[in-house]
Amino acid sequence: MATIRDQFLTLNNGLNMQSLRFGTANLGDDTSKLQAIQNAVLAGYRHFDSASMYDTETQLGLIMNNSNIPRTDFFIATKLWNSDHGFEKTTSAFHKSLTNLKIDYLDLYMTHWPVTDLRLASWDAMIDLLDRGLVRSIGVSNYTIRHLQELLDHSDVVPIINQVEFSPFLFQEELLNFCKSKRIILEAYSPLSVGRKLNNQVLSEIGSEHNKTFAQIAIKWSLTLGNSIIPRKIEQSYSGK
Ligand SMILES: NC(=O)c1ccc[n+]([C@@H]2O[C@H](COP(=O)([O-])OP(=O)(O)OC[C@H]3O[C@@H](n4cnc5c(N)ncnc54)[C@H](OP(=O)(O)O)[C@@H]3O)[C@@H](O)[C@H]2O)c1
């Protein structure tokens, strides 16, 4: 049976990315991190979201490199932390992430936050990494329309993705429309509202009408808008129907 992990989005650089990727923030201690990532691979996930700040690159690399699954089946994304912005520091932080992951290229590198004054220099460093074939695509996270417009005025390389908090309870419609107009995928983080809205009446009612859970309704809602989405945990039974 086809699952939601068989759905792909085509990015503005021509690459394909699973609509539903596995987020690796806040997975607990090292053993829990390894277990969660291993379970995600067994469940069929190949596209993963990490960040140097999450401290999950080492565990993700370990599971991937020992999996006997070809590297090309994986789509590995990680992010530049705030204290590593600037041209030289971005380059060395990127190489540190590659070393942690024990791989020789990344599928996606993102700035984690739009750090004042330094973000454009960091973007230039990321373009340099792209030109050198060390990363296949570059993107941003937590950018508002102002940050995106500044970047587009500065550079011809359009980010493939803007990863932001987005859920039925934080519907950033203006940002979504701006991203769509520039062919930037909006990637929804905390799509399950970090489990804080499980008893919401409207979503519960929609869920019981369709025999679906809160999580399934929230995920479907975001995917229908054309977003990619990175929940930290998802029921394996979700078929995406
Ligand atoms: N770029 C950024 O700045 C940024 C910021 C935050 C997150 N992210 C990314 O987004 C990913 C996901 O975000 P998140 O972890 O904040 O939030 P999330 O996926 O919205 O929520 C995770 C929480 O929801 C609960 N949950 C998950 N599935 C559920 C289900 N089927 N039914 C009921 N509860 C469920 C989990 O419970 P349990 O604890 O029991 O598993 C957990 O507490 C992160 O792993 C990270 O990769 C990025």
The ligand as an SDF file (V2000), in Angstrom:
LIG
                    3D

 48 52  0  0  0  0  0  0  0  0999 V2000
   13.9260   25.1180   12.4580 N   0  0  0  0  0  0  0  0  0  0  0  0
   13.5670   25.2400   13.7180 C   0  0  0  0  0  0  0  0  0  0  0  0
   13.8340   26.2610   14.3610 O   0  0  0  0  0  0  0  0  0  0  0  0
   12.8050   24.1260   14.3810 C   0  0  0  0  0  0  0  0  0  0  0  0
   12.1970   24.3410   15.6350 C   0  0  0  0  0  0  0  0  0  0  0  0
   11.4790   23.2890   16.2200 C   0  0  0  0  0  0  0  0  0  0  0  0
   11.3800   22.0750   15.5560 C   0  0  0  0  0  0  0  0  0  0  0  0
   11.9920   21.8980   14.3350 N   0  0  0  0  0  0  0  0  0  0  0  0
   11.9090   20.5930   13.6360 C   0  0  0  0  0  0  0  0  0  0  0  0
   10.5770   20.1310   13.6190 O   0  0  0  0  0  0  0  0  0  0  0  0
   10.5000   18.8150   14.1600 C   0  0  0  0  0  0  0  0  0  0  0  0
    9.1760   18.5790   14.8090 C   0  0  0  0  0  0  0  0  0  0  0  0
    8.8160   19.6420   15.6650 O   0  0  0  0  0  0  0  0  0  0  0  0
    8.4580   19.4610   17.2230 P   0  0  0  0  0  0  0  0  0  0  0  0
    9.1490   18.2870   17.7780 O   0  0  0  0  0  0  0  0  0  0  0  0
    8.6540   20.7930   17.8340 O   0  0  0  0  0  0  0  0  0  0  0  0
    6.8870   19.2940   17.2470 O   0  0  0  0  0  0  0  0  0  0  0  0
    5.7360   18.3070   16.7430 P   0  0  0  0  0  0  0  0  0  0  0  0
    6.1550   17.2740   15.7810 O   0  0  0  0  0  0  0  0  0  0  0  0
    4.6200   19.2480   16.3990 O   0  0  0  0  0  0  0  0  0  0  0  0
    5.2810   17.6510   18.1100 O   0  0  0  0  0  0  0  0  0  0  0  0
    5.9370   16.6600   18.7860 C   0  0  0  0  0  0  0  0  0  0  0  0
    5.0510   16.3650   20.0210 C   0  0  0  0  0  0  0  0  0  0  0  0
    3.7610   15.9150   19.6050 O   0  0  0  0  0  0  0  0  0  0  0  0
    3.4830   14.6800   20.2110 C   0  0  0  0  0  0  0  0  0  0  0  0
    2.9150   13.7860   19.2020 N   0  0  0  0  0  0  0  0  0  0  0  0
    3.4930   13.3430   18.1020 C   0  0  0  0  0  0  0  0  0  0  0  0
    2.6870   12.5220   17.3950 N   0  0  0  0  0  0  0  0  0  0  0  0
    1.5690   12.4600   18.0660 C   0  0  0  0  0  0  0  0  0  0  0  0
    0.3650   11.7690   17.8670 C   0  0  0  0  0  0  0  0  0  0  0  0
    0.1910   10.9770   16.8010 N   0  0  0  0  0  0  0  0  0  0  0  0
   -0.6020   11.9260   18.7480 N   0  0  0  0  0  0  0  0  0  0  0  0
   -0.3750   12.7040   19.8120 C   0  0  0  0  0  0  0  0  0  0  0  0
    0.7440   13.3770   20.0830 N   0  0  0  0  0  0  0  0  0  0  0  0
    1.7180   13.2640   19.2150 C   0  0  0  0  0  0  0  0  0  0  0  0
    4.8180   14.1100   20.6620 C   0  0  0  0  0  0  0  0  0  0  0  0
    4.6330   13.3220   21.7590 O   0  0  0  0  0  0  0  0  0  0  0  0
    5.8110   12.4060   22.3930 P   0  0  0  0  0  0  0  0  0  0  0  0
    6.7020   13.3450   23.1550 O   0  0  0  0  0  0  0  0  0  0  0  0
    5.0710   11.4560   23.2440 O   0  0  0  0  0  0  0  0  0  0  0  0
    6.5390   11.7570   21.2550 O   0  0  0  0  0  0  0  0  0  0  0  0
    5.6250   15.3600   20.9370 C   0  0  0  0  0  0  0  0  0  0  0  0
    5.4040   15.8030   22.2700 O   0  0  0  0  0  0  0  0  0  0  0  0
   11.7070   18.7330   15.0890 C   0  0  0  0  0  0  0  0  0  0  0  0
   12.1080   17.4210   15.3540 O   0  0  0  0  0  0  0  0  0  0  0  0
   12.7430   19.5130   14.2890 C   0  0  0  0  0  0  0  0  0  0  0  0
   13.3420   18.6530   13.3040 O   0  0  0  0  0  0  0  0  0  0  0  0
   12.6730   22.8970   13.7490 C   0  0  0  0  0  0  0  0  0  0  0  0
  1  2  1  0
  2  3  2  0
  2  4  1  0
  4  5  1  0
  4 48  2  0
  5  6  2  0
  6  7  1  0
  7  8  2  0
  8  9  1  0
  8 48  1  0
  9 10  1  0
  9 46  1  0
 10 11  1  0
 11 12  1  0
 11 44  1  0
 12 13  1  0
 13 14  1  0
 14 15  2  0
 14 16  1  0
 14 17  1  0
 17 18  1  0
 18 19  2  0
 18 20  1  0
 18 21  1  0
 21 22  1  0
 22 23  1  0
 23 24  1  0
 23 42  1  0
 24 25  1  0
 25 26  1  0
 25 36  1  0
 26 27  1  0
 26 35  1  0
 27 28  2  0
 28 29  1  0
 29 30  1  0
 29 35  2  0
 30 31  1  0
 30 32  2  0
 32 33  1  0
 33 34  2  0
 34 35  1  0
 36 37  1  0
 36 42  1  0
 37 38  1  0
 38 39  2  0
 38 40  1  0
 38 41  1  0
 42 43  1  0
 44 45  1  0
 44 46  1  0
 46 47  1  0
M  CHG  2   8   1  16  -1
M  END
$$$$
